[in-house]
Amino acid sequence: MSDAVTIADIYKLFERTESQFAEFQKEADRRSAEADHRSAEADRRSAEANRTMEELKKQVQETTKAVNSLTTPLCLFIEEMVEPAVVRLFQERGIDVTQTMSRLKSKRPGAAMEIDIVAVNGSELVAVECKSRLSRDDVDDFVSRLQRFKVAFPQFREFRVYGAVAGIEIDQGIDVYAYRRGLFVIKQSGETVKIINDVQFQPLGFASGV
């Protein structure tokens, strides 16, 4: 016959069970802490990877912007099409220019400006404004600058000054508008450019704005 189970036996059983539960809880807490640590580490690495990716994206955008600023269609239009042709174009129109200057700048008060191309000889010059898309506002702004040209560049005070506008695209009717404002109009024609003003065109000579 089995020995009777006493209160002391039951108490010991509870103690052993409680001890085992405590060990189990301790192990569970340890594993939970490890999991939390791994999760925090994973979050940290993910955040770091995201920061690195954003920095790389920013660098790529800045590099792309810098490259594009050097090789925009307008830059290519000026450097490869307009500037190489302007001496020939204006000589054909009876303005005997012989050399060109690019990005002529003045910072004189009241007459600060930049001219894309200047074709010049000893007594005449043609200032050329180049645009990706030529608009009426572009024409008006350029005429305003031409009226102050000799203030901005007094070294050309005794020169006869003409103006020309060139555009990769020209808004409808703006070629006629520029013509009427006394400007030569230069447009792309195949792999080169041409002056589209008719042979009867008489360019306006711009005097000092003072």
MARPABA-5824 format. One record per residue: z, y, x of N, C-alpha, C, CB in turn; residue in three letters; residue number from 1. Coordinates in Angstrom, 3 decimals. Glycine has a CB too. Example, Ala and Ser with C-alpha at 12.3 -4.5 7.8 and 13.67 -1.06 7.14 Angstrom:
# residues 2
        nw        nv        nu       caw       cav       cau        cw        cv        cu       cbw       cbv       cbu  resn  resi
     7.800    -5.690    13.190     7.800    -4.500    12.300     7.800    -3.300    13.200     9.046    -4.473    11.308   ALA     1
     7.080    -2.250    12.850     7.140    -1.060    13.670     7.870     0.030    12.900     5.725    -0.598    14.084   SER     2
END
This chain:
# residues 210
        nw        nv        nu       caw       cav       cau        cw        cv        cu       cbw       cbv       cbu  resn  resi
     0.000    -1.192     0.858     0.000     0.000     0.000     0.000     1.240     0.893     1.240     0.006    -0.970   MET     1
    -0.835     2.194     0.536    -0.986     3.396     1.355     0.283     4.212     1.353    -2.148     4.243     0.862   SER     2
     0.455     4.911     2.508     1.599     5.822     2.601     1.421     6.972     1.636     1.771     6.351     4.036   ASP     3
     2.478     7.432     1.076     2.422     8.548     0.142     2.095     9.821     0.890     3.746     8.696    -0.623   ALA     4
     1.280    10.680     0.253     0.915    11.983     0.824     2.019    12.965     0.518    -0.449    12.494     0.266   VAL     5
     2.516    13.527     1.554     3.638    14.458     1.390     3.136    15.897     1.356     4.667    14.279     2.527   THR     6
     4.040    16.795     0.988     3.754    18.226     0.990     3.408    18.680     2.393     4.948    19.027     0.446   ILE     7
     4.080    18.097     3.387     3.809    18.481     4.772     2.395    18.100     5.166     4.815    17.826     5.723   ALA     8
     1.949    16.911     4.670     0.568    16.503     4.979    -0.435    17.473     4.362     0.297    15.069     4.469   ASP     9
    -0.192    17.855     3.126    -1.101    18.799     2.451    -1.111    20.137     3.180    -0.686    19.003     0.971   ILE    10
     0.050    20.607     3.634     0.156    21.879     4.348    -0.645    21.828     5.651     1.637    22.216     4.639   TYR    11
    -0.499    20.667     6.388    -1.243    20.512     7.632    -2.751    20.511     7.368    -0.826    19.218     8.346   LYS    12
    -3.134    19.842     6.224    -4.569    19.815     5.871    -5.094    21.219     5.627    -4.807    18.945     4.621   LEU    13
    -4.276    22.020     4.920    -4.677    23.405     4.668    -4.769    24.203     5.962    -3.694    24.077     3.712   PHE    14
    -3.803    23.964     6.869    -3.844    24.669     8.151    -5.104    24.324     8.928    -2.610    24.334     8.985   GLU    15
    -5.437    23.026     8.969    -6.628    22.595     9.701    -7.893    23.176     9.068    -6.710    21.058     9.738   ARG    16
    -7.950    23.157     7.759    -9.114    23.699     7.042    -9.247    25.201     7.276    -9.002    23.410     5.532   THR    17
    -8.089    25.899     7.238    -8.108    27.352     7.457    -8.571    27.672     8.868    -6.716    27.960     7.206   GLU    18
    -8.103    26.838     9.856    -8.517    27.046    11.240   -10.019    26.832    11.404    -7.747    26.108    12.171   SER    19
   -10.512    25.769    10.753   -11.954    25.496    10.836   -12.764    26.621    10.171   -12.284    24.135    10.167   GLN    20
   -12.262    27.130     9.058   -12.958    28.226     8.368   -12.988    29.484     9.237   -12.277    28.533     7.014   PHE    21
   -11.851    29.717     9.930   -11.778    30.890    10.803   -12.781    30.775    11.945   -10.356    31.061    11.363   ALA    22
   -12.885    29.567    12.517   -13.857    29.347    13.583   -15.277    29.531    13.066   -13.690    27.947    14.182   GLU    23
   -15.502    29.003    11.869   -16.825    29.141    11.261   -17.162    30.619    11.017   -16.890    28.352     9.934   PHE    24
   -16.182    31.366    10.501   -16.391    32.784    10.225   -16.645    33.561    11.506   -15.188    33.367     9.491   GLN    25
   -15.899    33.184    12.558   -16.075    33.839    13.850   -17.476    33.603    14.399   -15.029    33.339    14.847   LYS    26
   -17.954    32.367    14.301   -19.303    32.040    14.765   -20.360    32.763    13.935   -19.535    30.526    14.707   GLU    27
   -20.107    32.819    12.633   -21.044    33.523    11.749   -21.111    35.002    12.097   -20.635    33.348    10.278   ALA    28
   -19.946    35.616    12.361   -19.911    37.033    12.738   -20.645    37.268    14.060   -18.455    37.525    12.847   ASP    29
   -20.457    36.323    15.021   -21.121    36.456    16.319   -22.629    36.426    16.165   -20.672    35.346    17.269   ARG    30
   -23.090    35.452    15.356   -24.533    35.331    15.157   -25.087    36.554    14.401   -24.858    34.031    14.384   ARG    31
   -24.320    37.067    13.475   -24.750    38.259    12.737   -24.854    39.462    13.665   -23.776    38.563    11.585   SER    32
   -23.871    39.579    14.576   -23.888    40.683    15.541   -25.083    40.572    16.467   -22.593    40.707    16.357   ALA    33
   -25.383    39.329    16.888   -26.547    39.119    17.746   -27.834    39.487    17.010   -26.607    37.659    18.225   GLU    34
   -27.896    39.102    15.750   -29.082    39.422    14.951   -29.230    40.934    14.780   -29.002    38.737    13.572   ALA    35
   -28.096    41.602    14.528   -28.134    43.060    14.395   -28.603    43.707    15.697   -26.747    43.604    14.000   ASP    36
   -28.105    43.164    16.819   -28.495    43.698    18.122   -29.989    43.524    18.358   -27.702    43.016    19.239   HIS    37
   -30.457    42.303    18.011   -31.898    42.064    18.181   -32.712    42.970    17.281   -32.240    40.601    17.888   ARG    38
   -32.223    43.181    16.054   -32.933    44.060    15.124   -32.943    45.497    15.637   -32.289    43.999    13.730   SER    39
   -31.783    45.950    16.160   -31.714    47.316    16.698   -32.627    47.468    17.902   -30.271    47.675    17.085   ALA    40
   -32.670    46.442    18.752   -33.546    46.478    19.915   -35.007    46.503    19.491   -33.279    45.280    20.823   GLU    41
   -35.310    45.686    18.458   -36.689    45.671    17.956   -37.066    47.029    17.381   -36.865    44.577    16.887   ALA    42
   -36.126    47.656    16.648   -36.387    48.982    16.079   -36.594    50.011    17.188   -35.225    49.416    15.160   ASP    43
   -35.765    49.909    18.239   -35.882    50.845    19.351   -37.232    50.718    20.029   -34.766    50.618    20.362   ARG    44
   -37.634    49.446    20.277   -38.917    49.224    20.929   -40.075    49.668    20.045   -39.073    47.758    21.295   ARG    45
   -39.932    49.441    18.734   -40.984    49.881    17.809   -41.108    51.399    17.805   -40.698    49.375    16.388   SER    46
   -39.943    52.079    17.790   -39.964    53.545    17.809   -40.565    54.064    19.101   -38.552    54.106    17.627   ALA    47
   -40.219    53.412    20.214   -40.758    53.820    21.507   -42.265    53.607    21.563   -40.075    53.048    22.635   GLU    48
   -42.723    52.478    21.014   -44.165    52.204    20.973   -44.884    53.233    20.119   -44.433    50.791    20.433   ALA    49
   -44.259    53.622    18.999   -44.875    54.630    18.133   -44.973    55.975    18.844   -44.074    54.781    16.833   ASN    50
   -43.898    56.344    19.583   -43.937    57.606    20.331   -45.030    57.574    21.394   -42.571    57.889    20.985   ARG    51
   -45.130    56.444    22.081   -46.162    56.306    23.109   -47.552    56.412    22.495   -46.012    54.968    23.849   THR    52
   -47.738    55.767    21.336   -49.045    55.820    20.672   -49.393    57.240    20.246   -49.062    54.893    19.455   MET    53
   -48.390    57.968    19.714   -48.636    59.344    19.298   -48.989    60.223    20.489   -47.417    59.906    18.575   GLU    54
   -48.308    59.993    21.615   -48.614    60.757    22.824   -50.033    60.465    23.308   -47.599    60.434    23.933   GLU    55
   -50.421    59.193    23.240   -51.780    58.825    23.646   -52.813    59.452    22.726   -51.945    57.303    23.657   LEU    56
   -52.538    59.438    21.423   -53.460    60.050    20.467   -53.618    61.539    20.753   -52.966    59.834    19.026   LYS    57
   -52.474    62.201    21.041   -52.515    63.637    21.336   -53.328    63.908    22.590   -51.096    64.195    21.500   LYS    58
   -53.136    63.067    23.627   -53.884    63.237    24.871   -55.377    63.043    24.628   -53.386    62.251    25.941   GLN    59
   -55.718    62.020    23.823   -57.127    61.765    23.515   -57.733    62.941    22.767   -57.278    60.480    22.689   VAL    60
   -56.979    63.485    21.784   -57.479    64.626    21.014   -57.689    65.848    21.901   -56.511    64.967    19.882   GLN    61
   -56.721    66.107    22.793   -56.839    67.261    23.684   -57.991    67.091    24.657   -55.541    67.477    24.451   GLU    62
   -58.153    65.867    25.169   -59.263    65.601    26.098   -60.598    65.747    25.392   -59.141    64.192    26.705   THR    63
   -60.680    65.199    24.173   -61.918    65.302    23.400   -62.258    66.760    23.109   -61.798    64.515    22.086   THR    64
   -61.223    67.531    22.745   -61.444    68.948    22.466   -61.943    69.680    23.696   -60.165    69.598    21.961   LYS    65
   -61.332    69.364    24.853   -61.738    70.018    26.093   -63.174    69.674    26.453   -60.807    69.623    27.231   ALA    66
   -63.529    68.400    26.288   -64.904    67.973    26.599   -65.889    68.616    25.642   -65.031    66.437    26.533   VAL    67
   -65.522    68.626    24.353   -66.430    69.214    23.364   -66.641    70.698    23.605   -65.895    68.996    21.958   ASN    68
   -65.596    71.379    24.086   -65.731    72.813    24.340   -66.722    73.095    25.462   -64.376    73.417    24.683   SER    69
   -66.933    72.107    26.310   -67.879    72.276    27.409   -69.292    71.845    27.038   -67.414    71.495    28.610   LEU    70
   -69.394    71.027    26.012   -70.700    70.432    25.690   -71.044    70.568    24.211   -70.717    68.959    26.085   THR    71
   -70.662    71.688    23.599   -71.000    71.884    22.199   -72.505    72.091    22.048   -70.226    73.080    21.616   THR    72
   -73.037    71.823    20.863   -74.454    72.086    20.642   -74.856    73.521    20.966   -74.807    71.779    19.219   PRO    73
   -73.942    74.482    20.689   -74.259    75.882    20.992   -74.388    76.090    22.488   -73.186    76.818    20.422   LEU    74
   -73.462    75.513    23.272   -73.550    75.642    24.731   -74.865    75.073    25.240   -72.368    74.930    25.413   CYS    75
   -75.223    73.906    24.746   -76.477    73.283    25.169   -77.675    74.120    24.747   -76.594    71.874    24.592   LEU    76
   -77.597    74.678    23.532   -78.674    75.524    23.012   -78.880    76.733    23.923   -78.359    75.984    21.566   PHE    77
   -77.768    77.361    24.334   -77.857    78.535    25.201   -78.360    78.159    26.586   -76.499    79.223    25.307   ILE    78
   -77.716    77.150    27.184   -77.963    76.843    28.589   -79.286    76.126    28.831   -76.845    76.008    29.121   GLU    79
   -79.695    75.296    27.867   -80.870    74.473    28.097   -82.128    74.986    27.402   -80.594    73.083    27.650   GLU    80
   -81.968    75.849    26.401   -83.142    76.291    25.647   -83.356    77.796    25.690   -83.022    75.853    24.220   MET    81
   -82.325    78.564    25.334   -82.522    80.009    25.186   -82.626    80.706    26.539   -81.379    80.618    24.378   VAL    82
   -81.593    80.552    27.365   -81.585    81.292    28.629   -82.797    81.001    29.508   -80.333    80.972    29.393   GLU    83
   -83.222    79.739    29.663   -84.392    79.501    30.511   -85.679    80.126    29.979   -84.596    78.029    30.675   PRO    84
   -85.696    80.455    28.674   -86.941    80.932    28.062   -87.011    82.433    27.876   -87.128    80.281    26.744   ALA    85
   -85.877    83.140    27.971   -85.883    84.530    27.526   -86.768    85.443    28.384   -84.476    85.058    27.523   VAL    86
   -86.802    85.240    29.675   -87.645    86.097    30.514   -89.096    85.987    30.071   -87.506    85.716    32.009   VAL    87
   -89.571    84.761    29.930   -90.963    84.555    29.491   -91.195    85.142    28.101   -91.310    83.053    29.488   ARG    88
   -90.267    84.890    27.181   -90.451    85.351    25.804   -90.593    86.863    25.721   -89.287    84.899    24.943   LEU    89
   -89.730    87.591    26.433   -89.780    89.049    26.317   -90.885    89.666    27.170   -88.445    89.644    26.713   PHE    90
   -91.247    89.014    28.250   -92.422    89.475    28.987   -93.657    89.381    28.107   -92.618    88.654    30.277   GLN    91
   -93.745    88.335    27.312   -94.881    88.190    26.393   -94.893    89.282    25.338   -94.847    86.827    25.717   GLU    92
   -93.722    89.891    25.079   -93.627    90.985    24.114   -93.658    92.352    24.784   -92.362    90.847    23.299   ARG    93
   -94.022    92.389    26.070   -94.193    93.655    26.754   -92.939    94.250    27.342   -94.773    94.612    25.840   GLY    94
   -91.824    93.482    27.353   -90.590    93.946    27.984   -90.452    93.177    29.291   -89.327    93.737    27.046   ILE    95
   -90.684    93.847    30.390   -90.866    93.160    31.667   -89.543    92.834    32.350   -91.716    94.004    32.588   ASP    96
   -88.690    92.080    31.637   -87.428    91.646    32.249   -87.717    90.584    33.299   -86.442    91.099    31.175   VAL    97
   -86.852    90.522    34.311   -87.104    89.609    35.425   -85.920    88.707    35.762   -87.481    90.397    36.637   THR    98
   -84.754    88.981    35.190   -83.599    88.142    35.482   -82.652    88.102    34.287   -82.863    88.651    36.730   GLN    99
   -81.749    87.134    34.303   -80.789    87.006    33.203   -79.366    86.949    33.739   -81.089    85.752    32.363   THR   100
   -78.432    87.346    32.886   -76.997    87.223    33.146   -76.367    86.567    31.925   -76.335    88.625    33.449   MET   101
   -75.387    85.706    32.155   -74.716    85.016    31.056   -73.283    85.493    30.913   -74.747    83.505    31.271   SER   102
   -72.800    85.494    29.666   -71.408    85.817    29.368   -70.971    87.146    29.981   -70.507    84.708    29.864   ARG   103
   -71.745    88.182    29.732   -71.401    89.508    30.231   -70.225    90.046    29.406   -72.634    90.477    30.160   LEU   104
   -69.120    90.347    30.070   -67.899    90.729    29.370   -67.456    92.140    29.739   -66.786    89.740    29.677   LYS   105
   -66.893    92.815    28.748   -66.272    94.123    28.968   -64.933    94.145    28.252   -67.192    95.285    28.468   SER   106
   -63.926    94.745    28.901   -62.612    94.901    28.282   -62.254    96.370    28.127   -61.543    94.185    29.106   LYS   107
   -63.273    97.214    28.105   -63.019    98.648    27.957   -62.434    98.944    26.576   -64.321    99.456    28.174   ARG   108
   -61.395    99.778    26.511   -60.776   100.105    25.216   -61.794   100.644    24.223   -59.657   101.125    25.406   PRO   109
   -61.781   100.088    23.031   -62.694   100.525    21.988   -64.082    99.934    22.085   -62.796   101.988    22.012   GLY   110
   -64.360    99.204    23.177   -65.693    98.635    23.339   -65.627    97.263    24.009   -66.579    99.580    24.155   ALA   111
   -64.525    96.549    23.805   -64.415    95.205    24.379   -65.412    94.288    23.685   -62.963    94.649    24.241   ALA   112
   -66.138    93.530    24.469   -67.140    92.631    23.892   -67.625    91.642    24.921   -68.318    93.419    23.330   MET   113
   -68.310    90.627    24.428   -68.982    89.660    25.291   -70.391    89.450    24.761   -68.198    88.309    25.356   GLU   114
   -71.363    89.468    25.665   -72.758    89.243    25.305   -73.182    87.910    25.910   -73.680    90.417    25.800   ILE   115
   -73.745    87.045    25.082   -74.093    85.699    25.549   -75.090    85.732    26.706   -74.668    84.880    24.400   ASP   116
   -76.198    86.452    26.507   -77.246    86.520    27.533   -77.762    87.949    27.608   -78.413    85.523    27.222   ILE   117
   -77.960    88.433    28.808   -78.622    89.717    29.014   -79.828    89.477    29.908   -77.648    90.776    29.644   VAL   118
   -81.017    89.820    29.406   -82.242    89.770    30.204   -82.564    91.195    30.621   -83.439    89.118    29.404   ALA   119
   -82.810    91.441    31.925   -82.837    92.813    32.411   -83.882    93.006    33.507   -81.465    93.209    32.927   VAL   120
   -84.375    94.242    33.591   -85.141    94.684    34.757   -84.515    95.993    35.226   -86.684    94.861    34.419   ASN   121
   -85.279    96.848    35.857   -84.704    98.074    36.399   -84.448    99.164    35.398   -85.575    98.598    37.432   GLY   122
   -85.012    99.084    34.207   -84.851   100.169    33.245   -84.703    99.696    31.801   -86.018   101.093    33.342   SER   123
   -84.910    98.418    31.535   -84.802    97.868    30.185   -83.952    96.606    30.214   -86.202    97.568    29.596   GLU   124
   -83.347    96.338    29.072   -82.633    95.066    28.940   -82.644    94.627    27.488   -81.178    95.187    29.460   LEU   125
   -82.495    93.311    27.326   -82.366    92.726    25.994   -81.053    91.949    25.956   -83.592    91.798    25.648   VAL   126
   -80.171    92.330    25.041   -78.919    91.604    24.837   -79.160    90.550    23.759   -77.747    92.577    24.434   ALA   127
   -78.780    89.321    24.050   -79.059    88.206    23.141   -77.756    87.590    22.648   -79.928    87.135    23.837   VAL   128
   -77.613    87.507    21.333   -76.466    86.855    20.697   -76.912    85.489    20.173   -75.881    87.739    19.535   GLU   129
   -76.177    84.435    20.549   -76.538    83.068    20.139   -75.470    82.504    19.213   -76.718    82.146    21.375   CYS   130
   -75.908    81.849    18.143   -74.990    81.268    17.171   -75.447    79.862    16.780   -74.885    82.166    15.924   LYS   131
   -74.448    79.026    16.450   -74.796    77.721    15.899   -75.481    77.901    14.548   -73.537    76.829    15.758   SER   132
   -74.904    78.781    13.731   -75.490    79.105    12.429   -75.443    80.621    12.272   -74.728    78.381    11.247   ARG   133
   -76.577    81.237    12.223   -76.672    82.692    12.175   -76.556    83.177    10.734   -77.996    83.173    12.801   LEU   134
   -75.600    84.087    10.506   -75.371    84.624     9.163   -75.575    86.141     9.153   -73.948    84.270     8.672   SER   135
   -75.538    86.719     7.969   -75.656    88.175     7.828   -74.511    88.884     8.559   -75.663    88.575     6.332   ARG   136
   -73.296    88.347     8.431   -72.152    88.954     9.114   -72.346    88.940    10.626   -70.856    88.221     8.743   ASP   137
   -72.931    87.867    11.152   -73.198    87.798    12.593   -74.149    88.910    13.021   -73.787    86.426    12.970   ASP   138
   -75.167    89.141    12.225   -76.145    90.189    12.537   -75.468    91.557    12.513   -77.330    90.155    11.534   VAL   139
   -74.683    91.816    11.460   -74.013    93.117    11.344   -73.050    93.343    12.505   -73.258    93.215    10.010   ASP   140
   -72.293    92.317    12.857   -71.342    92.448    13.963   -72.069    92.726    15.277   -70.487    91.175    14.090   ASP   141
   -73.183    92.045    15.493   -73.916    92.229    16.741   -74.523    93.626    16.818   -75.013    91.170    16.876   PHE   142
   -75.074    94.113    15.720   -75.615    95.479    15.713   -74.512    96.481    16.031   -76.262    95.809    14.346   VAL   143
   -73.327    96.272    15.467   -72.197    97.157    15.749   -71.855    97.151    17.240   -70.970    96.739    14.922   SER   144
   -71.882    95.976    17.856   -71.597    95.902    19.297   -72.699    96.560    20.117   -71.427    94.441    19.732   ARG   145
   -73.944    96.385    19.706   -75.043    97.010    20.435   -74.942    98.538    20.410   -76.381    96.565    19.848   LEU   146
   -74.425    99.078    19.309   -74.262   100.522    19.216   -73.189   101.037    20.176   -73.915   100.914    17.790   GLN   147
   -72.309   100.148    20.652   -71.277   100.505    21.623   -71.551    99.896    22.998   -69.912   100.055    21.122   ARG   148
   -72.726    99.308    23.169   -73.038    98.562    24.384   -72.902    99.427    25.638   -74.447    97.995    24.298   PHE   149
   -73.413   100.643    25.600   -73.398   101.490    26.790   -72.010   102.045    27.091   -74.376   102.630    26.623   LYS   150
   -71.137   102.049    26.081   -69.739   102.397    26.324   -69.052   101.237    27.041   -69.007   102.734    24.989   VAL   151
   -69.378   100.029    26.592   -68.783    98.841    27.203   -69.300    98.609    28.612   -69.059    97.619    26.349   ALA   152
   -70.583    98.902    28.822   -71.218    98.628    30.111   -71.917    99.896    30.613   -72.234    97.447    29.992   PHE   153
   -71.158   100.846    31.123   -71.742   102.134    31.528   -72.745   102.011    32.666   -70.648   103.082    31.937   PRO   154
   -72.757   100.888    33.374   -73.751   100.698    34.437   -75.171   100.635    33.867   -73.445    99.413    35.228   GLN   155
   -75.266   100.433    32.553   -76.585   100.375    31.905   -76.846   101.616    31.044   -76.696    99.107    31.040   PHE   156
   -76.141   102.701    31.346   -76.232   103.907    30.520   -77.653   104.447    30.433   -75.317   104.980    31.068   ARG   157
   -78.425   104.324    31.501   -79.778   104.877    31.522   -80.839   103.871    31.095   -80.099   105.385    32.899   GLU   158
   -80.433   102.682    30.703   -81.389   101.636    30.329   -81.803   101.769    28.863   -80.785   100.243    30.583   PHE   159
   -82.981   101.268    28.585   -83.424   101.090    27.209   -82.885    99.738    26.753   -85.004   101.170    27.079   ARG   160
   -82.061    99.726    25.688   -81.373    98.512    25.262   -81.960    97.998    23.946   -79.861    98.775    25.110   VAL   161
   -82.370    96.734    23.958   -82.848    96.054    22.752   -81.909    94.891    22.434   -84.319    95.548    22.934   TYR   162
   -82.037    94.387    21.225   -81.183    93.271    20.821   -81.983    92.108    20.281   -80.187    93.722    19.784   GLY   163
   -81.424    90.913    20.424   -82.051    89.703    19.894   -80.957    88.756    19.419   -82.956    89.016    20.968   ALA   164
   -81.238    88.034    18.342   -80.314    87.016    17.850   -81.022    85.667    17.873   -79.808    87.357    16.412   VAL   165
   -80.252    84.628    18.228   -80.795    83.275    18.283   -79.851    82.344    17.535   -80.994    82.804    19.757   ALA   166
   -80.414    81.410    16.786   -79.567    80.486    16.032   -80.145    79.094    16.002   -79.370    80.983    14.622   GLY   167
   -79.246    78.114    16.128   -79.686    76.736    15.921   -80.097    76.569    14.468   -78.567    75.721    16.301   ILE   168
   -79.278    77.129    13.570   -79.613    77.226    12.152   -79.503    78.684    11.738   -78.681    76.321    11.280   GLU   169
   -80.383    79.117    10.870   -80.372    80.504    10.407   -80.327    80.497     8.887   -81.621    81.293    10.928   ILE   170
   -79.307    81.151     8.326   -79.191    81.198     6.867   -80.452    81.788     6.243   -77.960    82.018     6.450   ASP   171
   -80.714    81.358     5.029   -81.935    81.784     4.350   -82.018    83.311     4.254   -82.004    81.164     2.951   GLN   172
   -83.141    83.853     4.688   -83.389    85.283     4.605   -82.796    86.098     5.737   -82.869    85.790     3.334   GLY   173
   -81.984    85.488     6.585   -81.325    86.252     7.642   -82.312    86.624     8.750   -80.152    85.452     8.226   ILE   174
   -83.348    85.810     8.943   -84.364    86.176     9.926   -85.032    87.487     9.528   -85.416    85.056    10.067   ASP   175
   -85.332    87.637     8.249   -85.945    88.877     7.758   -84.950    90.037     7.859   -86.427    88.705     6.291   VAL   176
   -83.695    89.754     7.539   -82.661    90.794     7.611   -82.501    91.295     9.044   -81.313    90.257     7.083   TYR   177
   -82.447    90.381     9.996   -82.315    90.772    11.404   -83.539    91.555    11.871   -82.113    89.531    12.290   ALA   178
   -84.713    91.131    11.439   -85.965    91.829    11.743   -85.856    93.287    11.292   -87.175    91.128    11.052   TYR   179
   -85.361    93.486    10.067   -85.278    94.832     9.513   -84.202    95.669    10.207   -84.998    94.763     8.021   ARG   180
   -83.229    95.004    10.840   -82.222    95.739    11.607   -82.705    96.047    13.015   -80.923    94.946    11.669   ARG   181
   -83.954    95.706    13.319   -84.541    96.042    14.608   -84.311    95.021    15.697   -84.019    97.331    15.057   GLY   182
   -83.947    93.790    15.322   -83.637    92.751    16.303   -84.764    91.734    16.433   -82.349    92.044    15.925   LEU   183
   -84.971    91.253    17.637   -85.792    90.067    17.824   -85.032    88.863    17.261   -86.150    89.858    19.335   PHE   184
   -85.779    87.906    16.734   -85.165    86.678    16.197   -85.748    85.486    16.947   -85.411    86.538    14.642   VAL   185
   -84.854    84.689    17.532   -85.270    83.532    18.322   -84.851    82.258    17.598   -84.660    83.581    19.753   ILE   186
   -85.810    81.354    17.419   -85.520    80.088    16.744   -85.984    78.918    17.601   -86.198    80.040    15.356   LYS   187
   -85.346    77.776    17.353   -85.761    76.557    18.040   -87.132    76.123    17.538   -84.725    75.430    17.831   GLN   188
   -87.944    75.676    18.478   -89.277    75.175    18.147   -89.542    73.960    19.018   -90.379    76.275    18.354   SER   189
   -89.302    72.778    18.460   -89.446    71.560    19.255   -88.398    71.515    20.343   -90.845    71.470    19.866   GLY   190
   -88.832    71.380    21.586   -87.907    71.297    22.710   -87.713    72.640    23.402   -88.399    70.278    23.707   GLU   191
   -88.218    73.706    22.803   -88.033    75.039    23.368   -87.686    76.004    22.244   -89.307    75.510    24.131   THR   192
   -87.784    77.320    22.509   -87.513    78.331    21.494   -88.669    79.326    21.471   -86.160    79.053    21.768   VAL   193
   -88.728    80.081    20.386   -89.779    81.092    20.270   -89.238    82.294    19.513   -91.033    80.517    19.560   LYS   194
   -89.880    83.456    19.742   -89.596    84.658    18.964   -90.458    84.595    17.710   -89.875    85.973    19.793   ILE   195
   -89.830    84.721    16.545   -90.585    84.568    15.298   -91.031    85.901    14.714   -89.752    83.827    14.280   ILE   196
   -90.621    87.033    15.318   -91.105    88.329    14.832   -92.616    88.413    14.999   -90.413    89.493    15.583   ASN   197
   -93.285    89.040    14.025   -94.734    89.175    14.129   -95.093    90.203    15.202   -95.339    89.581    12.769   ASP   198
   -96.363    90.278    15.513   -96.806    91.137    16.621   -96.678    92.617    16.278   -98.256    90.818    16.990   VAL   199
   -96.546    92.957    14.993   -96.380    94.359    14.603   -94.942    94.846    14.764   -96.820    94.550    13.167   GLN   200
   -94.025    93.945    15.052   -92.614    94.292    15.133   -92.351    95.290    16.253   -91.775    93.040    15.341   PHE   201
   -91.558    96.324    15.931   -91.133    97.316    16.910   -89.620    97.240    17.030   -91.597    98.753    16.506   GLN   202
   -89.087    96.764    18.170   -87.620    96.629    18.286   -86.932    97.978    18.315   -87.252    95.844    19.544   PRO   203
   -85.719    97.981    17.775   -84.910    99.194    17.795   -84.248    99.354    19.157   -83.846    99.163    16.677   LEU   204
   -84.321   100.566    19.706   -83.620   100.851    20.939   -82.244   101.386    20.627   -84.403   101.839    21.798   GLY   205
   -81.209   100.781    21.202   -79.833   101.162    20.894   -79.318   102.136    21.931   -78.925    99.928    20.825   PHE   206
   -78.816   103.284    21.445   -78.296   104.324    22.327   -76.781   104.158    22.470   -78.647   105.741    21.782   ALA   207
   -76.167   105.028    23.231   -74.723   105.008    23.418   -74.032   105.304    22.112   -74.293   106.011    24.487   SER   208
   -72.885   104.653    21.889   -72.135   104.875    20.666   -71.190   106.054    20.735   -71.372   103.660    20.326   GLY   209
   -71.159   106.793    21.853   -70.229   107.933    21.968   -70.881   109.180    21.432   -69.788   108.152    23.431   VAL   210
END
